[in-house]
């Protein structure tokens, strides 16, 4: 707060992204060591880091991080819902539950990614996917994927909040 006084909002937001990407990389490497055994804690820790980053970026641009729309905006930026209003309705129990949106989104992404990679890399895709489940080999892959995902989410958030 005081250390960022006088800095432009986008500068503070970019600093938040850089910091959270670094943490996501470390978290992915640490929890990737366990392969499939630590996949769930990896996802949970990454979700926490990314949500924290979104709230920092919103605050850097003058938005109250405690506003009930911040979680809805987070879900929209992550692609679970089309609009913050739809996400807010989902969080309030008025629309499609978050679990359904999460599953649909995840399946859509994984199908698209797998289809593209399978065409490009063939058997290499299977080897790389399998290596993510093997303890110790998964650490570098998880580290890279977590950092890329967090960086991309941060870029979208800066665009969303900063215009």
C-alpha angles and dihedrals in degrees: 000000000000092000089059097046111132095015118122114259094243090052092053091044092050089050089053091050093048092049094047093046088055091050092046090052092051092044092050092050093047097046094035090069090079095053113200091358092066099034094105095049088046092055092045094049092046092050090052093049093047094048090049089052092051091053091049091051092048091050091048088058094048099263117136106248089208094058111119090235094066094078089046091051090048091055090048093049089050090053099246093121134023097230137018089241091056090047091049090051089050091051090048091051095248098111141029109327117254092243091061092046090048093051093046092047093046093049092047092050095044093048092050094045094044092048093052094043094045091055093047103038107019110185093010089071092059091049093050094045091048092048090058088064095048114092115251093009090068094058098079093041093049090047093053095043094047092049093048093047093048092047092051092047090049091052091051091048093051089051091047097048100029099041 
